Amino acid sequence: MPPALELKDVSHTFGDLQAITGLNLSIEAGQVTCLLGPSGCGKTTALRIAAGLETLQSGEIYIAGNLAASADWGLPAERRGIGLVFQDYALFPHLSVVDNVMFGVTGNQDQRRACAMAALEQVQMAAHCEDFPHTLSGGQQQRVALARALAPKPAVVLLDEPYSGLDARLRDQVRDEVLHVLKDSGAATLMVTHDSEEAMFMADQICVLKDGKMVQSGPPESLYRQPISAFVAGFFGEVNMIPAVVNNGVAATVIGDFPAPDLGDNTAATVVVRPEALLLEKAPAACTDAHLGMIIQARLLGRSSLVHVSVTNTVPPSVPAELHLHARVGGVFLPAAGERVRIAVDQAQSFVFPLN
């Protein structure tokens, strides 16, 4: 079986701006893929090109193995068999919920309404079929937009920052519901987001973009546990960046030594340590046998505590002289400002990269 959606060597410019360079992407039926990256990295442009809303300049687009666009030809968006969910939902305000969903469905009136109602049942919005969009909450509008995208039974669904307009608690609920609906539909899904947690929640595959280029792709756990750069590591949550110089395959820092077998001697490096990798315990007053830090402040965040620690940087390069580190400790851990703590590090959540 060919992929449901495939982008081959896609490049795109806006004037002098290179928005996408040599993007290759393949999505199987039933798979959810997220394009993840900062604003301006090209992810929405890639989605619009796949949808046919932006003219393909270079490369090829295939849908279910059939050519949908090349540099000199392209199927119009309405003939690509793609369902779209926009950032602002784009519901027609003068149409009822069921009429919004019927809009893209073919057949006679009875067939179209039956198909629309089935899609609304799927997203638990059938009871609101005669309501108008302005009477619905943001989460309800999002579900109607998804029903409209799924009603024609497309092979591919594209979502552009679909949860950005929802508050945090509603976002968690809605994206869980949407994920189940998408998986039940069997459609290949391409979703654009700048939220790494959202991507990890939704995706079977994540593609990280930077400056129009894909820098790493794979399952969420692979990108989180085996990032190939400080940029990728930092995109999956807050990190501590510690300067180091590699010698004899080791990056030495004030909080410990980190293996760096692939880097040569005297290589300037950055040691990236996730906050949850810093293991803290209160140090006795006379303690001198461990890596030590001083508490700046600690805050309880609910299921974990965020602890700010100051460490004197005595290992070259000793700039900055004081390192301000963040540790995330499970449960309640609230030492007072000025207390000393022992610092150990979970090496599995720490990474060494050459300084760019």
C-alpha positions, -999 to +999 in steps of 0.1 A: +000+000+000+014+034-009+014+061+018-018+081+022+001+114+019+037+119+006+057+150+001+088+146-020+116+171-021+093+200-015+108+235-016+091+269-014+100+305-014+083+338-007+104+364-025+138+361-010+127+340+019+134+303+017+103+290+035+109+252+029+139+234+017+139+198+004+111+185+027+103+148+025+074+134+044+054+102+043+022+094+063+004+061+063-033+056+067-044+058+103-011+076+113-010+110+130+021+130+121+029+164+136+050+192+121+066+208+151+087+240+152+088+276+161+069+303+143+082+309+108+098+275+104+077+265+074+052+241+090+020+259+080+034+265+045+040+227+041+004+220+052-010+246+028+010+231+000-003+196+008-039+209+009-035+227-025-041+261-009-005+272-019+009+264-053+037+239-053+069+254-067+093+225-064+089+188-057+059+165-058+028+157-037+012+122-038-021+112-023-027+074-020+001+069-045-014+092-071+003+125-081-017+154-067+008+182-076+041+189-092+060+221-101+039+225-133+006+209-124-017+204-094-052+192-085-073+219-070-078+217-033-115+205-036-105+175-057-077+162-034-099+143-010-085+161+020-103+173+051-092+206+066-095+220+101-083+256+103-069+274+133-100+296+136-124+267+126-138+288+097-174+278+103-200+297+083-219+319+108-251+320+087-254+282+086-266+258+113-242+232+126-256+205+104-256+227+073-219+236+080-211+199+080-232+191+049-213+218+030-186+196+016-207+164+012-220+152-021-252+134-029-289+142-026-302+162+004-312+131+025-278+114+018-259+146+027-278+151+059-274+115+070-237+117+064-234+150+083-254+137+112-232+105+114-201+128+115-217+149+143-226+118+162-189+108+159-178+140+176-208+140+201-224+171+186-256+157+171-277+173+198-265+207+185-273+201+149-297+230+145-277+255+166-256+282+150-218+286+155-220+317+176-240+299+203-213+272+208-182+272+230-148+271+215-145+234+221-178+227+205-169+248+174-137+228+172-156+195+172-180+208+145-151+218+123-136+183+127-170+168+118-171+189+087-136+177+077-144+140+083-180+139+068-168+134+032-146+105+045-113+119+033-081+098+031-061+126+046-070+152+073-049+183+078-051+203+111-035+238+115-029+246+152-064+233+160-063+238+197-047+273+199-080+291+206-089+269+236-079+274+273-055+249+288-080+227+306-104+225+276-075+219+253-066+187+272-101+174+270-107+182+233-075+169+220-081+136+237-115+134+221-101+144+187-073+118+188-098+090+193-120+103+165-091+106+141-079+071+149-114+057+145-117+074+111-086+056+097-075+088+079-039+099+077-035+130+097-010+159+094-011+184+122+008+216+126+017+228+161+044+247+180+035+229+213+058+199+219+035+184+246+006+186+222+027+169+195+038+141+218+002+136+230-012+134+194+015+120+172+028+086+161+055+106+143+069+140+149+089+160+123+108+189+138+114+219+115+139+247+118+143+275+091+123+255+066+143+222+070+135+190+088+161+185+114+148+153+130+118+130+127+106+099+144+084+086+172+079+111+201+099+089+225+128+088+201+130+126+197+126+131+235+152+105+245+176+108+216+176+144+203+203+151+177+209+187+187+204+212+215+177+228+194+156+196+193+163+188+230+152+223+239+120+221+219+107+193+241+106+212+273+128+235+293+165+225+295+196+236+314+225+246+291+259+242+307+291+252+289+319+226+287+351+216+269+356+180+259+388+161+266+395+124+265+359+118+255+344+135+285+327+168+290+336+180+325+312+203+343+307+216+378+278+192+383+296+161+369+312+145+339+293+135+308+304+110+281+312+126+248+330+098+228+322+114+194+338+148+201+375+155+198+398+170+225+393+207+232+359+208+215+337+235+229+304+219+239+270+224+255+257+199+280+220+199+279+203+187+311+165+184+315+152+198+349+139+164+358+174+150+354+187+170+383+184+150+415+186+171+446+189+163+483+196+186+512+233+187+521+247+185+557+264+217+568+299+202+566+293+184+533+322+188+509+322+154+490+295+161+464+285+186+437+268+213+456+244+241+448+226+268+467+188+272+466+176+304+451+139+296+454+115+267+452+078+266+441+052+239+443+035+233+409+011+206+420+025+172+411+061+185+412+083+212+426+104+236+405+136+244+423+160+272+413+196+264+421+228+285+419+261+267+412+295+283+411+311+274+378+346+263+387+352+241+356+366+257+324+351+274+306+340+291+338+317+316+320+292+324+333+308+323+368+274+314+383+251+289+367+213+293+374+198+258+370+162+246+372+154+212+388+119+196+386+114+173+416+084+150+420+060+158+448+067+184+475+104+195+478+106+231+491+140+238+506+145+274+519+164+300+500+201+298+509+201+261+518+227+239+502+218+208+482+237+179+467+233+176+430+233+143+411+224+139+374+204+113+355+227+107+326+198+093+305+182+127+304+214+146+296+231+152+263+263+167+250+264+186+217+292+206+200+288+243+205+274+259+174 
